[in-house]
């Protein structure tokens, strides 16, 4: 569980990031979940964008993906959301000190 101070720190780190994944009309598929898994393992902090043609809103998509990837929803603003999961690889040096 992340504290509010840690969440604020991660929000500030995500502020300058670009979205690396887009969720389109296909919704939350197993392939999309795997893409999030890979991105979280490589970066720990991932920003994504939900396109307007999706039937779900960004908060719903963020919750579904967070459950499937065992990550934490850091922020949802408009059609963008940020997820965080500490890398599980041994020897990986995190760039986020939380």
URMOUR-V685378 format. One record per residue. N is the residue number from 1. SS is DSSP state (h for helix, s for strand, l for the rest). Layout:
N_SS, N_SS
This chain:
1_l, 2_l, 3_l, 4_h, 5_h, 6_h, 7_h, 8_h, 9_h, 10_h, 11_h, 12_h, 13_h, 14_h, 15_l, 16_l, 17_l, 18_l, 19_l, 20_l, 21_s, 22_s, 23_s, 24_l, 25_l, 26_l, 27_l, 28_l, 29_l, 30_h, 31_h, 32_h, 33_h, 34_h, 35_h, 36_h, 37_h, 38_h, 39_h, 40_h, 41_h, 42_h, 43_h, 44_l, 45_s, 46_s, 47_s, 48_s, 49_s, 50_s, 51_l, 52_l, 53_l, 54_l, 55_l, 56_l, 57_l, 58_h, 59_h, 60_h, 61_h, 62_h, 63_h, 64_h, 65_h, 66_h, 67_h, 68_h, 69_h, 70_l, 71_l, 72_s, 73_s, 74_s, 75_s, 76_s, 77_s, 78_l, 79_l, 80_s, 81_s, 82_s, 83_s, 84_s, 85_l, 86_l, 87_l, 88_l, 89_l, 90_l, 91_l, 92_l, 93_l, 94_l, 95_l, 96_l, 97_l, 98_l
